[in-house]
């Protein structure tokens, strides 16, 4: 039995924890943890929890066979080319699985192939740095529900190594070629490893991205290391540090930025997060970098040298240095793909190296980079669970729909993070801001809403244990409501005034392009690599 909770939708009403307390547990006011792979003995209680959830955020894998088209869905498909043929999904991910589900649900009756570089079926990543590390769930239990329902031909454990765009073929590592009429790229990300290869290979130096990563780190934490070093204070790093403290493991977290989460939320809110971690016993060092990881003669990690001149003895180091988009297999394919991801339009159609949208290649999930009208048509690449789901649904719908019926991906970005007893949630893009204000709640109690603005309009909101308000603020963002908000709230602080958001300046990815040809019909652009650039 599989359970998954859409925590972007969950608002912390806790009805599930009352109905099935052995499966769902609340930490603090709104932080929900759950077992994604409970025993069949819990089915009746879980069904009650599903029915009781006010926002219907719980999905349960109900046995019932493979998905088939209903007569109502099948009627009227006729000879529409969009509904037949061959679709290949490269990336056995959350986005890939959701796209497969939508394709079948909306009447696609052709062949559907899913290619994945990992040997296991699609799994849910958020629990890996939360429930799994503290022993609340198993890494193997994070497999997503209904992965075998959609009449899919699975090619797992065989990475894609190339794309023949003209021949409409995906080239696999075993030399085989898979033909397609339309294709979805959903290859996602991988964890950025420690950059020094020798140190990265030491026993005790870890990353966390896959079930194997999470299970390995869980075993190390359960063994009671003398101290863990977390390198990087983004969301993954903060969640790992929080898990260490819940297990009563000493942990030092270092980050070269001014505060934890500053890269995502700005330094103002980051400093609130910093105090939260220090209050829970984390040795937090900001503005500090790890200069070296050193091991013993047996290849085991023993110490770390920091830029502040200190040396510390550590048994485990977790490199939480961000991620790398899986685009190498697309080199030379003619798409606008690079470190920034795969460029696409708001309808999820991939953009080629000439800047022209393609008709048969679509992109969704963490690897996609797309323009969002709400944010000045800037290209965004979002590494969030909710975006992967929403964008995959748009891509799947558009793949089998005529031009006049296609949709744009206009959903506001949302994400969440559970740290200690705090549920941190966001809507919008907090880094697209020049000011921030806290119009309601209490920072001291870590129960508040922060609202972000850019040039006089609201662009984002972040809630600490106040997620029920985010739907309201999402409406204000969509309406381009003025910033700062002028309305009064029931729990307004006595001193409400905007301050600089202190968001980082994002690096701009540079693409090097060579243009050949003379006449308009001959000119072509090619992405190239230059060692001197």
TAFEN-V706075 format. One record per backbone hydrogen bond with DSSP energy under -1.0 kcal/mol. CO is the residue of the C=O (numbers start at 1). NH is the residue of the N-H. If there is no record, write none. Layout:
co;nh
CO;NH
CO;NH
This chain:
co;nh
2;61
4;59
5;7
6;9
6;10
14;18
15;19
16;20
20;23
20;24
23;35
25;33
27;31
31;27
33;25
36;3
39;42
40;43
42;46
43;47
44;48
45;49
46;50
47;51
48;52
49;53
53;56
57;6
59;4
60;62
70;74
71;75
74;77
77;80
80;83
83;109
85;111
86;181
86;182
87;113
88;184
89;115
90;186
91;93
93;97
94;98
95;99
96;100
97;101
98;102
99;103
100;104
101;105
102;106
103;108
104;107
111;87
112;153
113;89
114;155
115;91
116;157
116;158
118;157
122;144
125;128
127;130
127;132
130;134
131;136
132;135
139;142
142;124
146;149
149;67
153;114
155;116
159;173
162;171
164;169
168;180
169;164
170;178
171;161
171;162
172;175
176;172
178;170
182;88
183;362
184;90
185;364
188;326
190;324
196;200
197;201
199;202
202;205
203;301
204;317
206;319
210;214
211;215
212;216
213;217
214;218
215;219
216;220
217;221
218;222
219;223
221;224
227;315
227;316
228;252
229;318
230;254
231;320
233;261
234;238
235;239
236;240
237;241
238;242
239;243
240;244
241;245
242;246
243;247
244;249
245;248
250;228
251;283
252;230
253;285
254;232
255;287
255;288
257;287
259;262
261;264
261;265
262;266
266;270
267;271
269;273
270;274
271;275
272;276
273;277
274;278
275;279
277;282
278;281
282;284
283;253
285;255
289;307
292;305
294;302
294;303
296;299
299;203
300;296
302;314
303;294
304;312
305;291
305;292
306;309
310;306
312;304
316;229
317;206
318;231
318;320
322;192
324;190
325;327
327;330
328;331
330;333
334;353
335;337
336;343
338;341
341;338
342;369
343;351
345;348
346;409
348;363
349;345
350;358
351;336
352;355
356;352
360;183
361;350
362;185
365;368
367;342
369;344
370;380
372;375
372;377
373;376
375;378
378;372
380;370
384;388
385;389
386;390
387;391
388;392
389;393
390;394
391;395
392;396
393;397
394;398
395;399
398;401
402;405
403;406
408;410
413;428
415;426
417;424
419;422
422;419
423;465
424;417
425;463
426;415
427;461
429;432
431;433
434;501
435;453
436;499
437;451
440;449
442;447
443;446
447;442
448;464
450;462
451;437
452;459
452;460
453;434
453;435
454;457
456;483
457;454
459;429
460;452
461;427
462;450
463;425
464;448
466;469
467;470
469;473
470;474
471;475
472;476
473;477
474;478
475;479
476;481
477;480
481;458
489;492
491;441
499;436
502;267
512;528
514;526
516;524
519;522
519;523
524;516
526;514
530;533
